[in-house]
Amino acid sequence: MSRDPFRRVSSDASTAEFPGSLTTRERQIIEAYATHGTFKGAARAVCLSEHTVADYIKAARKKAGVQESVVLVARYLMETEAA
C-alpha cells in the first residue's frame, strides 16, 4: 500500500484558502525553493539560514494541508498560475 503524497494532512478551513493564507515572506520562500530546488539554495537567495527556510516551508505545508515540500511547490505554482 503506497501513500498518496497529494493527500491533505487536515481538512480544516485554512487549507481551502491556500494560497491566499500565505504570508508574503512564505510566498517569497516557496518561490525561491522552487527556483533553487534546495533549502540551502533558497536560503542563500533570501538571505536566511537553511533552518529558517525549513521553518517557513513547514508552516506553508501545514497551511496547504500537504506533507511534502515538492507537493507544496507544485500546488502553489498551479494555484497561482490559475489565478
N, C-alpha and C positions, 0 to 999 in steps of 0.2 A: 504494500500500500504506500504510494507516494503522497507527499503532502502538496497541496496546491499553494504556490507562492503568491498567488493573487487573492488568496483568502483574506478577508478582513479580520483584524485582530479583535475589534469590537464593533458593535452595531449602534453605538451611541450617535446622537445627532451631530456631533462635531465632525464626523467623517463625511457627512452629507455636504458640509460647507467647504470641503477641500477643493481647490487650493486657496479659497478666499480666507480661510482661517490662519494661513501662514503669515508670519511677520515679514517685513521687508528683508531683514537680515537672513531669515530662514530661506527665503526665495533666492537671495544672492548666493548663499552657500550651496543650495541644491544645484543652481546653475553652474557654479564653479566645480562642484563634484562631477556634474555631467560632462563638463568640458575636459577636466583633467583626469578623471577616472579613479582617483585615489584620494583618501583623506589628506595625505601629505601634499599632493599637488593642489588640492582645493585650499588647504591651509596657507600655502605659500601665496596663492592668488589673492586671498582676502586678508592676509597678514594676521593670522591667528594660529594658535597651536593646533596640532592634529587632534588633541583631546577635546578642544573646544568645538572644532568642526564636527567631531563624532557626537558630541552632546546636542548640537543643533540638528544634525541628521536624525538622531534618535527621537528628539521631540517632534520633528516633522513626520517621521514614520508613524508615531503614535497618533498624530492628528489625521494622517491619511488612512490609518487603520490597516497598515501593512507591516510585514515583518522584515522584509529585505530592502536594503538601500537601493538596489537596482530597480526593484519594482516601484519604489517611491519616485525615482527619477523618471521612469517610463510613464507612470501615471501623471506626474507633474507636467511633463512635456506634452502628453496627449491632451490634457485638460486645458493647458494654457494656449496651445495652438488652436483648439476648438473654439476658444472664446473670442 
